[in-house]
Amino acid sequence: MAEAILKYDLNDTDDAMAHMRAIKSLDMALALWEIRYNTKKSIGYALEGKDLKGESVSNYDVLDMVYERIYEILDEHNIKLDDLII
């Protein structure tokens, strides 16, 4: 059986961030999967609902819906981008 051990010096800022990225990798993968495979469908359903009501939807409204859904998915998976990048 192959094994790998990753060691981080959590007192070092760069290592601490690398550690956080490693432990959040599954959450990030799940969030990306959700964005890739389900977001288009959920936004499509939301837009259909607006069309049924006779509401006009602008490109900006659609863009807002996309970004709002991405932020929701990141929150659902407890991903704080600032903790992983900055």
Distance bins in CASP14 RR format, pairs under 12 A and 6 or more apart:
PFRMAT RR
TARGET T0000
AUTHOR 0000-0000-0000
RMODE 2
METHOD distances of the structure
MODEL  1
4 22 0 0 0 0 0 1 0 0 0 0 0
5 22 0 0 0 0 0 1 0 0 0 0 0
6 15 0 0 0 0 0 1 0 0 0 0 0
6 18 0 0 0 0 1 0 0 0 0 0 0
6 19 0 0 0 0 1 0 0 0 0 0 0
6 21 0 0 0 0 0 1 0 0 0 0 0
6 22 1 0 0 1 0 0 0 0 0 0 0
6 23 0 0 0 0 1 0 0 0 0 0 0
6 25 0 0 0 0 0 1 0 0 0 0 0
7 15 0 0 0 0 1 0 0 0 0 0 0
7 18 0 0 0 0 0 1 0 0 0 0 0
7 19 0 0 0 0 1 0 0 0 0 0 0
7 22 0 0 0 0 0 1 0 0 0 0 0
8 14 0 0 0 0 1 0 0 0 0 0 0
8 15 1 0 1 0 0 0 0 0 0 0 0
8 16 1 0 0 1 0 0 0 0 0 0 0
8 17 0 0 0 0 1 0 0 0 0 0 0
8 18 1 0 0 1 0 0 0 0 0 0 0
8 19 1 0 1 0 0 0 0 0 0 0 0
8 20 0 0 0 0 1 0 0 0 0 0 0
8 21 0 0 0 0 0 1 0 0 0 0 0
8 22 1 0 0 1 0 0 0 0 0 0 0
8 23 0 0 0 0 1 0 0 0 0 0 0
9 15 1 0 1 0 0 0 0 0 0 0 0
9 16 1 0 0 1 0 0 0 0 0 0 0
9 17 0 0 0 0 0 1 0 0 0 0 0
9 18 0 0 0 0 1 0 0 0 0 0 0
9 19 0 0 0 0 1 0 0 0 0 0 0
10 16 1 0 1 0 0 0 0 0 0 0 0
10 17 0 0 0 0 0 1 0 0 0 0 0
10 18 0 0 0 0 0 1 0 0 0 0 0
10 19 1 0 0 1 0 0 0 0 0 0 0
10 20 0 0 0 0 1 0 0 0 0 0 0
10 22 0 0 0 0 0 1 0 0 0 0 0
10 23 0 0 0 0 0 1 0 0 0 0 0
11 19 0 0 0 0 0 1 0 0 0 0 0
12 18 0 0 0 0 1 0 0 0 0 0 0
12 19 0 0 0 0 1 0 0 0 0 0 0
13 19 0 0 0 0 0 1 0 0 0 0 0
13 20 0 0 0 0 0 1 0 0 0 0 0
13 86 0 0 0 0 0 1 0 0 0 0 0
14 20 0 0 0 0 0 1 0 0 0 0 0
14 21 0 0 0 0 0 1 0 0 0 0 0
15 21 0 0 0 0 0 1 0 0 0 0 0
15 22 0 0 0 0 0 1 0 0 0 0 0
16 22 0 0 0 0 0 1 0 0 0 0 0
16 23 0 0 0 0 0 1 0 0 0 0 0
16 83 0 0 0 0 1 0 0 0 0 0 0
16 84 0 0 0 0 0 1 0 0 0 0 0
17 23 0 0 0 0 0 1 0 0 0 0 0
17 24 0 0 0 0 0 1 0 0 0 0 0
17 80 0 0 0 0 0 1 0 0 0 0 0
17 81 0 0 0 0 0 1 0 0 0 0 0
17 82 0 0 0 0 0 1 0 0 0 0 0
17 83 0 0 0 0 1 0 0 0 0 0 0
17 84 1 0 0 1 0 0 0 0 0 0 0
17 85 0 0 0 0 1 0 0 0 0 0 0
17 86 0 0 0 0 1 0 0 0 0 0 0
18 24 0 0 0 0 0 1 0 0 0 0 0
18 25 0 0 0 0 0 1 0 0 0 0 0
18 84 0 0 0 0 1 0 0 0 0 0 0
18 85 0 0 0 0 0 1 0 0 0 0 0
19 25 0 0 0 0 0 1 0 0 0 0 0
19 83 0 0 0 0 0 1 0 0 0 0 0
19 84 0 0 0 0 0 1 0 0 0 0 0
20 27 0 0 0 0 0 1 0 0 0 0 0
20 28 0 0 0 0 0 1 0 0 0 0 0
20 78 0 0 0 0 0 1 0 0 0 0 0
20 79 0 0 0 0 0 1 0 0 0 0 0
20 80 0 0 0 0 1 0 0 0 0 0 0
20 81 0 0 0 0 0 1 0 0 0 0 0
20 82 0 0 0 0 0 1 0 0 0 0 0
20 83 1 0 1 0 0 0 0 0 0 0 0
20 84 1 0 0 1 0 0 0 0 0 0 0
20 85 0 0 0 0 0 1 0 0 0 0 0
20 86 0 0 0 0 0 1 0 0 0 0 0
21 27 0 0 0 0 0 1 0 0 0 0 0
21 28 0 0 0 0 1 0 0 0 0 0 0
21 29 0 0 0 0 0 1 0 0 0 0 0
21 79 0 0 0 0 0 1 0 0 0 0 0
21 80 0 0 0 0 0 1 0 0 0 0 0
21 81 0 0 0 0 0 1 0 0 0 0 0
21 83 0 0 0 0 1 0 0 0 0 0 0
21 84 1 0 1 0 0 0 0 0 0 0 0
21 85 0 0 0 0 1 0 0 0 0 0 0
22 28 0 0 0 0 0 1 0 0 0 0 0
22 84 0 0 0 0 0 1 0 0 0 0 0
23 78 0 0 0 0 0 1 0 0 0 0 0
23 79 0 0 0 0 0 1 0 0 0 0 0
23 83 0 0 0 0 0 1 0 0 0 0 0
23 84 0 0 0 0 0 1 0 0 0 0 0
24 30 0 0 0 0 0 1 0 0 0 0 0
24 31 0 0 0 0 1 0 0 0 0 0 0
24 32 0 0 0 0 0 1 0 0 0 0 0
24 74 0 0 0 0 0 1 0 0 0 0 0
24 77 0 0 0 0 1 0 0 0 0 0 0
24 78 0 0 0 0 1 0 0 0 0 0 0
24 79 1 0 0 1 0 0 0 0 0 0 0
24 80 0 0 0 0 1 0 0 0 0 0 0
24 81 0 0 0 0 0 1 0 0 0 0 0
24 83 0 0 0 0 1 0 0 0 0 0 0
24 84 1 0 0 1 0 0 0 0 0 0 0
24 85 0 0 0 0 0 1 0 0 0 0 0
25 31 0 0 0 0 0 1 0 0 0 0 0
25 32 0 0 0 0 0 1 0 0 0 0 0
25 77 0 0 0 0 0 1 0 0 0 0 0
25 79 0 0 0 0 0 1 0 0 0 0 0
25 84 0 0 0 0 1 0 0 0 0 0 0
26 32 0 0 0 0 0 1 0 0 0 0 0
26 33 0 0 0 0 0 1 0 0 0 0 0
26 77 0 0 0 0 1 0 0 0 0 0 0
26 78 0 0 0 0 0 1 0 0 0 0 0
26 79 0 0 0 0 0 1 0 0 0 0 0
27 33 0 0 0 0 0 1 0 0 0 0 0
27 34 0 0 0 0 0 1 0 0 0 0 0
27 73 0 0 0 0 0 1 0 0 0 0 0
27 74 0 0 0 0 1 0 0 0 0 0 0
27 75 0 0 0 0 0 1 0 0 0 0 0
27 76 0 0 0 0 1 0 0 0 0 0 0
27 77 1 0 1 0 0 0 0 0 0 0 0
27 78 1 0 0 1 0 0 0 0 0 0 0
27 79 1 0 1 0 0 0 0 0 0 0 0
27 80 0 0 0 0 0 1 0 0 0 0 0
27 81 0 0 0 0 0 1 0 0 0 0 0
27 83 0 0 0 0 0 1 0 0 0 0 0
27 84 0 0 0 0 0 1 0 0 0 0 0
28 34 0 0 0 0 0 1 0 0 0 0 0
28 35 0 0 0 0 0 1 0 0 0 0 0
28 73 0 0 0 0 0 1 0 0 0 0 0
28 74 0 0 0 0 1 0 0 0 0 0 0
28 77 1 0 0 1 0 0 0 0 0 0 0
28 78 0 0 0 0 0 1 0 0 0 0 0
28 79 1 0 0 1 0 0 0 0 0 0 0
28 80 0 0 0 0 0 1 0 0 0 0 0
28 81 0 0 0 0 1 0 0 0 0 0 0
28 83 0 0 0 0 0 1 0 0 0 0 0
28 84 1 0 0 1 0 0 0 0 0 0 0
28 85 0 0 0 0 0 1 0 0 0 0 0
29 35 0 0 0 0 0 1 0 0 0 0 0
29 36 0 0 0 0 0 1 0 0 0 0 0
29 77 0 0 0 0 1 0 0 0 0 0 0
29 79 0 0 0 0 0 1 0 0 0 0 0
30 36 0 0 0 0 0 1 0 0 0 0 0
30 37 0 0 0 0 0 1 0 0 0 0 0
30 38 0 0 0 0 0 1 0 0 0 0 0
30 73 0 0 0 0 1 0 0 0 0 0 0
30 74 0 0 0 0 0 1 0 0 0 0 0
30 76 0 0 0 0 1 0 0 0 0 0 0
30 77 1 0 1 0 0 0 0 0 0 0 0
30 78 0 0 0 0 0 1 0 0 0 0 0
30 79 0 0 0 0 1 0 0 0 0 0 0
31 37 0 0 0 0 0 1 0 0 0 0 0
31 38 0 0 0 0 0 1 0 0 0 0 0
31 39 0 0 0 0 0 1 0 0 0 0 0
31 69 0 0 0 0 0 1 0 0 0 0 0
31 70 0 0 0 0 1 0 0 0 0 0 0
31 71 0 0 0 0 0 1 0 0 0 0 0
31 72 0 0 0 0 0 1 0 0 0 0 0
31 73 1 0 1 0 0 0 0 0 0 0 0
31 74 1 0 1 0 0 0 0 0 0 0 0
31 75 0 0 0 0 1 0 0 0 0 0 0
31 76 1 0 0 1 0 0 0 0 0 0 0
31 77 1 0 1 0 0 0 0 0 0 0 0
31 78 0 0 0 0 1 0 0 0 0 0 0
31 79 1 0 1 0 0 0 0 0 0 0 0
31 80 0 0 0 0 0 1 0 0 0 0 0
31 81 0 0 0 0 0 1 0 0 0 0 0
31 84 0 0 0 0 0 1 0 0 0 0 0
32 38 0 0 0 0 0 1 0 0 0 0 0
32 39 0 0 0 0 0 1 0 0 0 0 0
32 70 0 0 0 0 0 1 0 0 0 0 0
32 73 0 0 0 0 1 0 0 0 0 0 0
32 74 0 0 0 0 1 0 0 0 0 0 0
32 77 0 0 0 0 1 0 0 0 0 0 0
32 79 0 0 0 0 1 0 0 0 0 0 0
33 39 0 0 0 0 0 1 0 0 0 0 0
33 73 0 0 0 0 1 0 0 0 0 0 0
33 77 0 0 0 0 0 1 0 0 0 0 0
34 40 0 0 0 0 0 1 0 0 0 0 0
34 41 0 0 0 0 0 1 0 0 0 0 0
34 42 0 0 0 0 1 0 0 0 0 0 0
34 69 0 0 0 0 1 0 0 0 0 0 0
34 70 0 0 0 0 1 0 0 0 0 0 0
34 72 0 0 0 0 1 0 0 0 0 0 0
34 73 1 0 1 0 0 0 0 0 0 0 0
34 74 0 0 0 0 1 0 0 0 0 0 0
34 75 0 0 0 0 0 1 0 0 0 0 0
34 76 1 0 0 1 0 0 0 0 0 0 0
34 77 1 0 0 1 0 0 0 0 0 0 0
34 79 0 0 0 0 0 1 0 0 0 0 0
35 41 0 0 0 0 0 1 0 0 0 0 0
35 42 0 0 0 0 0 1 0 0 0 0 0
35 43 0 0 0 0 0 1 0 0 0 0 0
35 66 0 0 0 0 1 0 0 0 0 0 0
35 67 0 0 0 0 0 1 0 0 0 0 0
35 69 1 0 0 1 0 0 0 0 0 0 0
35 70 1 0 0 1 0 0 0 0 0 0 0
35 71 0 0 0 0 0 1 0 0 0 0 0
35 72 0 0 0 0 0 1 0 0 0 0 0
35 73 1 0 1 0 0 0 0 0 0 0 0
35 74 0 0 0 0 1 0 0 0 0 0 0
35 76 0 0 0 0 0 1 0 0 0 0 0
35 77 0 0 0 0 0 1 0 0 0 0 0
35 79 0 0 0 0 0 1 0 0 0 0 0
36 70 0 0 0 0 0 1 0 0 0 0 0
36 73 0 0 0 0 0 1 0 0 0 0 0
37 73 0 0 0 0 0 1 0 0 0 0 0
38 44 0 0 0 0 0 1 0 0 0 0 0
38 45 0 0 0 0 0 1 0 0 0 0 0
38 69 0 0 0 0 1 0 0 0 0 0 0
38 70 0 0 0 0 0 1 0 0 0 0 0
38 72 0 0 0 0 0 1 0 0 0 0 0
38 73 0 0 0 0 1 0 0 0 0 0 0
38 76 0 0 0 0 0 1 0 0 0 0 0
39 45 0 0 0 0 0 1 0 0 0 0 0
39 46 0 0 0 0 0 1 0 0 0 0 0
39 65 0 0 0 0 1 0 0 0 0 0 0
39 66 1 0 0 1 0 0 0 0 0 0 0
39 67 0 0 0 0 0 1 0 0 0 0 0
39 68 0 0 0 0 0 1 0 0 0 0 0
39 69 1 0 1 0 0 0 0 0 0 0 0
39 70 1 0 0 1 0 0 0 0 0 0 0
39 71 0 0 0 0 0 1 0 0 0 0 0
39 72 0 0 0 0 1 0 0 0 0 0 0
39 73 1 0 0 1 0 0 0 0 0 0 0
39 74 0 0 0 0 0 1 0 0 0 0 0
39 76 0 0 0 0 0 1 0 0 0 0 0
40 46 0 0 0 0 0 1 0 0 0 0 0
40 47 0 0 0 0 0 1 0 0 0 0 0
40 62 0 0 0 0 0 1 0 0 0 0 0
40 65 0 0 0 0 0 1 0 0 0 0 0
40 66 0 0 0 0 1 0 0 0 0 0 0
40 69 0 0 0 0 1 0 0 0 0 0 0
40 70 0 0 0 0 0 1 0 0 0 0 0
41 47 0 0 0 0 0 1 0 0 0 0 0
41 48 0 0 0 0 0 1 0 0 0 0 0
41 69 0 0 0 0 0 1 0 0 0 0 0
42 48 0 0 0 0 0 1 0 0 0 0 0
42 49 0 0 0 0 0 1 0 0 0 0 0
42 65 0 0 0 0 1 0 0 0 0 0 0
42 66 0 0 0 0 0 1 0 0 0 0 0
42 68 0 0 0 0 0 1 0 0 0 0 0
42 69 1 0 0 1 0 0 0 0 0 0 0
42 70 0 0 0 0 0 1 0 0 0 0 0
42 72 0 0 0 0 1 0 0 0 0 0 0
42 73 0 0 0 0 1 0 0 0 0 0 0
43 49 0 0 0 0 0 1 0 0 0 0 0
43 50 0 0 0 0 0 1 0 0 0 0 0
43 57 0 0 0 0 0 1 0 0 0 0 0
43 61 0 0 0 0 0 1 0 0 0 0 0
43 62 1 0 0 1 0 0 0 0 0 0 0
43 63 0 0 0 0 0 1 0 0 0 0 0
43 64 0 0 0 0 0 1 0 0 0 0 0
43 65 1 0 1 0 0 0 0 0 0 0 0
43 66 1 0 0 1 0 0 0 0 0 0 0
43 67 0 0 0 0 0 1 0 0 0 0 0
43 68 0 0 0 0 1 0 0 0 0 0 0
43 69 1 0 0 1 0 0 0 0 0 0 0
43 70 0 0 0 0 0 1 0 0 0 0 0
43 72 0 0 0 0 0 1 0 0 0 0 0
43 73 0 0 0 0 0 1 0 0 0 0 0
44 50 0 0 0 0 1 0 0 0 0 0 0
44 51 0 0 0 0 1 0 0 0 0 0 0
44 57 0 0 0 0 0 1 0 0 0 0 0
44 62 0 0 0 0 1 0 0 0 0 0 0
44 65 0 0 0 0 1 0 0 0 0 0 0
44 66 0 0 0 0 0 1 0 0 0 0 0
44 69 0 0 0 0 0 1 0 0 0 0 0
45 51 0 0 0 0 0 1 0 0 0 0 0
45 52 0 0 0 0 0 1 0 0 0 0 0
45 65 0 0 0 0 0 1 0 0 0 0 0
45 69 0 0 0 0 0 1 0 0 0 0 0
46 52 0 0 0 0 0 1 0 0 0 0 0
46 53 0 0 0 0 0 1 0 0 0 0 0
46 55 0 0 0 0 0 1 0 0 0 0 0
46 57 0 0 0 0 1 0 0 0 0 0 0
46 61 0 0 0 0 0 1 0 0 0 0 0
46 62 0 0 0 0 1 0 0 0 0 0 0
46 64 0 0 0 0 0 1 0 0 0 0 0
46 65 1 0 0 1 0 0 0 0 0 0 0
46 66 0 0 0 0 0 1 0 0 0 0 0
46 68 0 0 0 0 0 1 0 0 0 0 0
46 69 0 0 0 0 1 0 0 0 0 0 0
47 53 0 0 0 0 0 1 0 0 0 0 0
47 54 0 0 0 0 0 1 0 0 0 0 0
47 55 0 0 0 0 1 0 0 0 0 0 0
47 56 0 0 0 0 0 1 0 0 0 0 0
47 57 1 0 0 1 0 0 0 0 0 0 0
47 58 0 0 0 0 0 1 0 0 0 0 0
47 59 0 0 0 0 0 1 0 0 0 0 0
47 61 0 0 0 0 1 0 0 0 0 0 0
47 62 1 0 0 1 0 0 0 0 0 0 0
47 64 0 0 0 0 0 1 0 0 0 0 0
47 65 1 0 0 1 0 0 0 0 0 0 0
47 66 0 0 0 0 0 1 0 0 0 0 0
47 69 0 0 0 0 0 1 0 0 0 0 0
48 54 0 0 0 0 0 1 0 0 0 0 0
48 55 0 0 0 0 0 1 0 0 0 0 0
48 57 0 0 0 0 0 1 0 0 0 0 0
49 55 0 0 0 0 1 0 0 0 0 0 0
49 57 0 0 0 0 1 0 0 0 0 0 0
49 65 0 0 0 0 0 1 0 0 0 0 0
50 56 0 0 0 0 1 0 0 0 0 0 0
50 57 1 0 1 0 0 0 0 0 0 0 0
50 58 0 0 0 0 0 1 0 0 0 0 0
50 61 0 0 0 0 1 0 0 0 0 0 0
50 62 0 0 0 0 1 0 0 0 0 0 0
50 65 0 0 0 0 1 0 0 0 0 0 0
51 57 1 0 0 1 0 0 0 0 0 0 0
51 62 0 0 0 0 0 1 0 0 0 0 0
55 61 0 0 0 0 1 0 0 0 0 0 0
56 62 0 0 0 0 0 1 0 0 0 0 0
57 63 0 0 0 0 0 1 0 0 0 0 0
57 64 0 0 0 0 0 1 0 0 0 0 0
57 65 0 0 0 0 1 0 0 0 0 0 0
58 64 0 0 0 0 1 0 0 0 0 0 0
58 65 0 0 0 0 0 1 0 0 0 0 0
59 65 0 0 0 0 0 1 0 0 0 0 0
59 66 0 0 0 0 0 1 0 0 0 0 0
60 66 0 0 0 0 0 1 0 0 0 0 0
60 67 0 0 0 0 0 1 0 0 0 0 0
61 67 0 0 0 0 0 1 0 0 0 0 0
61 68 0 0 0 0 0 1 0 0 0 0 0
62 68 0 0 0 0 0 1 0 0 0 0 0
62 69 0 0 0 0 0 1 0 0 0 0 0
63 69 0 0 0 0 0 1 0 0 0 0 0
63 70 0 0 0 0 0 1 0 0 0 0 0
64 70 0 0 0 0 0 1 0 0 0 0 0
64 71 0 0 0 0 0 1 0 0 0 0 0
65 71 0 0 0 0 0 1 0 0 0 0 0
65 72 0 0 0 0 0 1 0 0 0 0 0
66 72 0 0 0 0 0 1 0 0 0 0 0
66 73 0 0 0 0 0 1 0 0 0 0 0
67 73 0 0 0 0 0 1 0 0 0 0 0
67 74 0 0 0 0 0 1 0 0 0 0 0
68 74 0 0 0 0 0 1 0 0 0 0 0
68 75 0 0 0 0 0 1 0 0 0 0 0
69 75 0 0 0 0 0 1 0 0 0 0 0
69 76 0 0 0 0 0 1 0 0 0 0 0
70 76 0 0 0 0 0 1 0 0 0 0 0
70 77 0 0 0 0 0 1 0 0 0 0 0
70 79 0 0 0 0 0 1 0 0 0 0 0
70 81 0 0 0 0 0 1 0 0 0 0 0
71 77 0 0 0 0 0 1 0 0 0 0 0
71 79 0 0 0 0 0 1 0 0 0 0 0
71 80 0 0 0 0 0 1 0 0 0 0 0
71 81 0 0 0 0 1 0 0 0 0 0 0
72 79 0 0 0 0 0 1 0 0 0 0 0
73 79 0 0 0 0 1 0 0 0 0 0 0
74 80 1 0 0 1 0 0 0 0 0 0 0
74 81 1 0 0 1 0 0 0 0 0 0 0
74 82 0 0 0 0 0 1 0 0 0 0 0
74 83 0 0 0 0 0 1 0 0 0 0 0
74 84 0 0 0 0 0 1 0 0 0 0 0
75 81 0 0 0 0 0 1 0 0 0 0 0
77 84 0 0 0 0 0 1 0 0 0 0 0
78 84 0 0 0 0 0 1 0 0 0 0 0
79 85 0 0 0 0 0 1 0 0 0 0 0
80 86 0 0 0 0 1 0 0 0 0 0 0
END
